[in-house]
Every structure is written in structure tokens, then in C-alpha cells.
Amino acid sequence: MTRPSSAEEPHELDEHFFDERPVERSRRRSAAAGLFVLVGVLLGLAVLAVIADVVVRSVVEQRAAAEIASATGADDVAVDVHGTSVLWQLVHGSIDDATVSSGTDGDPVSFRFDVSDVPTDLAGSTGAVTGQLTVDAATVDALPALADQAGSLAFGDDEVTYTRTFAVPLVGDVPVDVTATPSVADGGEAIAFAPTSAALPDTSLSLDLRPFLGDFATSVCVAGSIPEGVTMTSLSVAPEGATIGLESAGLPLSSSALAATGSCS
């Protein structure tokens, strides 16, 4: 019997057949290139998202500033929307936090307010509002509420001077210049004036008015001059005018509701 040829004999597996072999260099370069492409695409998408967010933020801020300027008549209104992503806030229907400001030093009226939870459809009310209003002396002096109660005001450092009348026997009513310290009163709805000194403008008369200082005290309701639900938190005066701190638990966004003022209890 003839033996089978070597071609028909079974092959024996090399003992190192299953051993780990190094990956070819060309395959490594291909995988690395693919990874860099993926990272580049992701970075490109991230940059586009940031650019889109910046554009949308700018549009939202400009539109809000225009609406506020139209509703209030204020000049140079600026709106700054805070937060990491305006797009995300718009999707959720509310701006988390924004700052609204108008005017600069030297303007008759300027303000800066921080507003939270602003509905993007401009319906309903905002969240908490805090900020301050700065008004020059001439503007304050022209307020009807002050004119009715305190007359003309002259501003000093942490004090104001106004005119009252004092009844002098055999002479009648004489004007008296009263210097007083103003402060927030009645839960933020009014300004109280506590007299510190009083003098007669007519220097030909000599009269000690210190015992009568309490009679020259007065208070002015300001709730009727600001939107309902807004109260004062602080008050400081200087020769240039007054700075008033204001706050509200929330303000309605309709013009008619904002036009409604409060009243003193």
C-alpha cells in the first residue's frame, strides 16, 4: 500500500498561532485620525452652539430693552440676561435672572434692577425684583406728593431742608426752614422726616424753635407713585439727589398692571 502524499497530510498548528501580535502601524494611524475627526466635529458643534446662544442672547436682550423703553419712556435701557444658556432657558419658558438698567451718573433718573424668573411669553408675573432708583434733586422736588406735604426740598448730606409755617402771637404765620433726616417708614410705603433743627429765614426775628421741632415732623406717602407691590428698602440723600432701594415679590408684565400704583395704609 502506498503512503499518502505530503499534500494530503494534516497541517499542524504553530504553537504561537494564538499569541498577541502587534497591530500594524497603518491601522493605528487610521484609528487615531478617525478619533481626531470625531473630536473636531464635536468641538465644531460646541462652538456653533455657543455662537447660536450668543446670537439668541443678544436678540432677546435687545427686544426686551426695546419693550421696556417703550413701556416706561426711559432712555438708554439695557438688559443683560444671565445664565449659561439662553437657548435652554427659552426652551423651559423662563429667563432665570436678568438685570435691567437705564441711565448713568448725571442723568435726572437712573435705575438698576435684578429680576428673576421672567416668563419668555411676557405673560403673568416675574419672580423677585430688587434694585435701586437714583433721582436728582430737581426731579424729587417736582413730585406732587412731596410738594403737598413738605413743599420745596433742598438736599444735603443725609438730610433735607423744607419749609413749614409757625404761628407767632401778634405776628401770625411765619415760614420756618426745617432741617430733617429722612428715613423709610410704614413698611416701605412712606418717607418720614425727623427734624433736627429749625430756623426762621427772617433774621430780624429771634425765636428758639427747638421745643417745637416735633411739630415740624412730617411723612410722605410714596406708594402712590410706584407700582403696586413695590416697597422701599433703603433711602440715602446727598446734595445731588436721592437713591432709593426698592423690592417686590413679583411684578406683572402688562402695561396696565404696572400702571396700577399702591397706597399707604
C-alpha positions as a printed NumPy array, in Angstrom:
array([[  0.   ,   0.   ,   0.   ],
       [  1.325,   3.405,  -0.961],
       [  1.628,   6.136,   1.668],
       [ -0.407,   9.328,   1.204],
       [  1.453,  12.273,  -0.234],
       [  2.645,  15.109,   1.966],
       [ -0.067,  17.419,   0.444],
       [ -2.73 ,  15.209,   1.919],
       [ -1.228,  15.103,   5.388],
       [ -3.   ,  17.32 ,   8.037],
       [ -1.247,  20.588,   8.979],
       [ -0.037,  21.058,  12.474],
       [ -0.916,  24.49 ,  14.152],
       [  2.007,  26.626,  15.026],
       [  2.384,  26.84 ,  18.777],
       [  2.421,  30.682,  18.59 ],
       [ -0.716,  30.948,  16.419],
       [ -2.889,  32.487,  19.164],
       [ -0.198,  34.712,  20.615],
       [ -0.881,  38.511,  20.595],
       [  0.688,  40.194,  17.656],
       [  1.428,  43.912,  17.346],
       [ -1.128,  45.94 ,  15.359],
       [  0.168,  47.201,  12.126],
       [  1.295,  50.822,  12.181],
       [ -1.022,  51.853,   9.344],
       [ -4.093,  50.64 ,  11.228],
       [ -3.043,  52.643,  14.287],
       [ -2.696,  55.802,  12.23 ],
       [ -6.154,  55.265,  10.712],
       [ -7.812,  54.869,  14.127],
       [ -6.05 ,  57.966,  15.507],
       [ -7.121,  60.01 ,  12.504],
       [-10.737,  58.931,  12.994],
       [-10.599,  59.911,  16.668],
       [ -9.248,  63.359,  15.824],
       [-12.014,  63.855,  13.244],
       [-14.66 ,  62.937,  15.84 ],
       [-13.183,  65.31 ,  18.401],
       [-13.025,  68.051,  15.759],
       [-16.679,  67.557,  14.844],
       [-17.747,  67.674,  18.499],
       [-15.725,  70.835,  19.104],
       [-17.207,  72.397,  15.984],
       [-20.73 ,  71.635,  17.18 ],
       [-19.916,  73.074,  20.595],
       [-18.599,  76.292,  19.035],
       [-21.688,  76.576,  16.837],
       [-23.919,  76.084,  19.893],
       [-22.062,  78.839,  21.754],
       [-22.321,  81.188,  18.763],
       [-26.039,  80.446,  18.413],
       [-26.551,  81.068,  22.114],
       [-24.686,  84.383,  21.926],
       [-26.79 ,  85.476,  18.945],
       [-30.047,  84.484,  20.624],
       [-28.97 ,  86.165,  23.868],
       [-28.274,  89.4  ,  22.006],
       [-31.647,  89.286,  20.219],
       [-33.512,  88.611,  23.477],
       [-31.693,  91.429,  25.289],
       [-32.326,  93.942,  22.512],
       [-36.001,  93.048,  22.223],
       [-36.522,  93.233,  25.985],
       [-34.75 ,  96.601,  26.19 ],
       [-36.937,  97.995,  23.394],
       [-40.137,  96.76 ,  25.085],
       [-39.143,  98.279,  28.441],
       [-38.141, 101.588,  26.851],
       [-41.468, 101.742,  25.023],
       [-43.489, 100.936,  28.146],
       [-41.65 , 103.284,  30.533],
       [-40.328, 106.05 ,  28.299],
       [-36.858, 105.55 ,  29.79 ],
       [-33.791, 106.22 ,  27.653],
       [-30.723, 104.028,  27.175],
       [-32.36 , 100.905,  28.579],
       [-30.042,  97.909,  28.747],
       [-30.945,  94.3  ,  29.541],
       [-28.385,  91.659,  30.493],
       [-29.594,  88.055,  30.552],
       [-27.58 ,  85.888,  32.923],
       [-27.114,  82.124,  32.972],
       [-25.063,  79.683,  30.924],
       [-27.521,  79.043,  28.07 ],
       [-30.283,  81.323,  26.865],
       [-31.489,  78.625,  24.463],
       [-32.034,  76.251,  27.366],
       [-33.908,  78.942,  29.314],
       [-36.114,  79.705,  26.31 ],
       [-36.983,  76.032,  25.926],
       [-38.11 ,  75.996,  29.555],
       [-40.144,  79.187,  29.077],
       [-38.446,  81.355,  31.688],
       [-35.365,  83.564,  31.973],
       [-33.725,  82.643,  35.259],
       [-32.172,  86.016,  36.018],
       [-31.716,  89.326,  34.22 ],
       [-30.527,  92.832,  35.006],
       [-32.414,  95.867,  33.698],
       [-30.749,  99.268,  33.848],
       [-31.125, 102.753,  32.439],
       [-29.233, 105.995,  32.668],
       [-25.831, 106.923,  34.029],
       [-24.446, 109.269,  36.646],
       [-25.661, 112.769,  35.936],
       [-28.979, 111.728,  34.39 ],
       [-32.136, 113.013,  36.134],
       [-33.332, 109.437,  36.656],
       [-31.411, 106.171,  36.506],
       [-32.144, 102.681,  37.771],
       [-30.77 ,  99.161,  38.   ],
       [-32.881,  96.138,  38.908],
       [-32.252,  92.411,  39.128],
       [-35.283,  90.383,  38.025],
       [-35.736,  86.625,  38.403],
       [-37.995,  84.095,  36.669],
       [-39.142,  86.216,  33.743],
       [-41.718,  84.379,  31.538],
       [-40.49 ,  84.337,  27.943],
       [-44.035,  84.826,  26.629],
       [-44.223,  88.053,  28.703],
       [-47.433,  86.831,  30.323],
       [-48.075,  86.621,  34.039],
       [-45.617,  87.96 ,  36.585],
       [-41.911,  87.854,  37.283],
       [-40.185,  86.45 ,  40.313],
       [-38.461,  88.621,  42.904],
       [-37.274,  92.084,  41.869],
       [-34.607,  94.057,  43.747],
       [-32.676,  97.178,  42.832],
       [-32.319, 100.886,  43.244],
       [-33.569, 104.106,  41.736],
       [-31.458, 107.277,  41.642],
       [-33.251, 110.597,  41.179],
       [-31.772, 114.082,  41.078],
       [-32.908, 116.834,  43.445],
       [-34.971, 118.716,  40.85 ],
       [-36.965, 115.61 ,  39.918],
       [-37.676, 114.75 ,  43.552],
       [-38.676, 118.311,  44.321],
       [-41.218, 118.195,  41.486],
       [-43.087, 115.16 ,  42.872],
       [-46.65 , 116.162,  43.79 ],
       [-46.676, 114.009,  46.938],
       [-43.687, 115.876,  48.346],
       [-44.97 , 119.273,  47.296],
       [-48.239, 118.674,  49.14 ],
       [-46.595, 117.6  ,  52.405],
       [-43.126, 119.137,  52.594],
       [-43.092, 121.867,  49.99 ],
       [-39.823, 122.603,  48.246],
       [-36.865, 120.441,  49.304],
       [-33.172, 121.296,  49.487],
       [-30.816, 118.308,  49.719],
       [-27.737, 117.959,  51.901],
       [-25.613, 115.085,  53.142],
       [-28.088, 112.647,  54.759],
       [-30.518, 115.487,  55.387],
       [-33.076, 117.665,  53.669],
       [-34.435, 121.128,  54.344],
       [-38.037, 122.129,  53.76 ],
       [-40.315, 124.983,  54.718],
       [-43.124, 124.876,  57.26 ],
       [-45.129, 127.636,  58.876],
       [-45.161, 128.569,  62.539],
       [-47.811, 130.672,  64.251],
       [-46.267, 133.529,  66.188],
       [-48.582, 135.53 ,  68.51 ],
       [-49.297, 139.038,  67.309],
       [-47.346, 138.259,  64.128],
       [-49.234, 135.398,  62.519],
       [-47.84 , 132.545,  60.437],
       [-44.163, 132.839,  59.616],
       [-42.152, 130.491,  57.405],
       [-39.68 , 128.185,  59.12 ],
       [-36.786, 126.343,  57.478],
       [-36.73 , 122.829,  58.906],
       [-33.734, 120.514,  58.524],
       [-34.634, 116.851,  58.938],
       [-33.287, 113.341,  58.464],
       [-35.366, 111.238,  56.032],
       [-35.952, 107.509,  56.51 ],
       [-38.114, 104.689,  55.197],
       [-41.382, 104.318,  57.143],
       [-44.684, 102.419,  57.171],
       [-43.241,  99.174,  55.873],
       [-41.554, 100.813,  52.911],
       [-44.603, 102.767,  51.763],
       [-43.65 , 106.229,  53.05 ],
       [-40.742, 108.534,  53.862],
       [-40.608, 110.065,  57.338],
       [-38.795, 113.325,  58.069],
       [-37.417, 113.659,  61.604],
       [-36.479, 117.324,  62.293],
       [-33.033, 118.038,  63.725],
       [-33.13 , 121.82 ,  63.625],
       [-35.355, 124.732,  62.63 ],
       [-34.677, 128.387,  61.916],
       [-36.518, 131.471,  60.777],
       [-35.474, 132.69 ,  57.333],
       [-36.291, 136.221,  58.52 ],
       [-33.198, 137.01 ,  60.558],
       [-34.877, 140.081,  62.054],
       [-36.878, 137.713,  64.257],
       [-35.188, 135.778,  67.047],
       [-37.009, 132.713,  68.285],
       [-35.851, 129.44 ,  69.834],
       [-37.755, 126.77 ,  67.909],
       [-36.146, 123.711,  69.496],
       [-39.138, 122.963,  71.752],
       [-41.356, 122.854,  68.667],
       [-39.295, 120.545,  66.471],
       [-41.79 , 117.698,  66.874],
       [-44.483, 119.894,  65.34 ],
       [-42.451, 120.168,  62.129],
       [-42.16 , 116.417,  61.596],
       [-43.947, 115.038,  58.563],
       [-44.202, 111.945,  56.394],
       [-44.853, 111.496,  52.703],
       [-46.632, 108.539,  51.121],
       [-44.691, 107.302,  48.096],
       [-46.662, 104.105,  47.491],
       [-48.978, 106.066,  45.223],
       [-46.049, 106.94 ,  42.965],
       [-44.665, 103.415,  42.401],
       [-46.21 , 100.168,  41.075],
       [-48.426,  98.237,  43.436],
       [-46.489,  95.638,  45.417],
       [-43.211,  97.577,  45.309],
       [-41.802,  98.809,  48.611],
       [-38.771, 100.835,  49.637],
       [-35.919,  99.103,  51.433],
       [-33.436, 101.96 ,  51.843],
       [-33.04 , 105.681,  51.321],
       [-29.972, 107.886,  51.129],
       [-29.74 , 111.563,  50.188],
       [-26.916, 113.799,  49.021],
       [-26.793, 117.31 ,  47.56 ],
       [-27.206, 115.802,  44.076],
       [-30.397, 113.859,  44.871],
       [-31.669, 110.628,  46.394],
       [-31.024, 106.911,  45.947],
       [-33.894, 104.625,  46.858],
       [-33.699, 100.855,  47.305],
       [-36.786,  99.023,  46.035],
       [-38.024,  95.444,  46.073],
       [-41.038,  93.385,  45.045],
       [-42.008,  89.75 ,  45.371],
       [-43.026,  89.872,  41.7  ],
       [-44.248,  92.302,  39.074],
       [-46.915,  91.811,  36.399],
       [-45.632,  92.233,  32.851],
       [-48.629,  94.019,  31.351],
       [-48.522,  97.808,  30.972],
       [-51.936,  98.251,  32.574],
       [-50.966,  96.237,  35.648],
       [-47.67 ,  98.078,  36.03 ],
       [-49.533, 101.393,  35.822],
       [-51.547, 100.474,  38.925],
       [-49.974, 102.137,  41.963],
       [-50.141, 101.29 ,  45.629],
       [-51.472, 103.263,  48.568],
       [-50.455, 103.905,  52.127],
       [-52.386, 102.104,  54.834]])
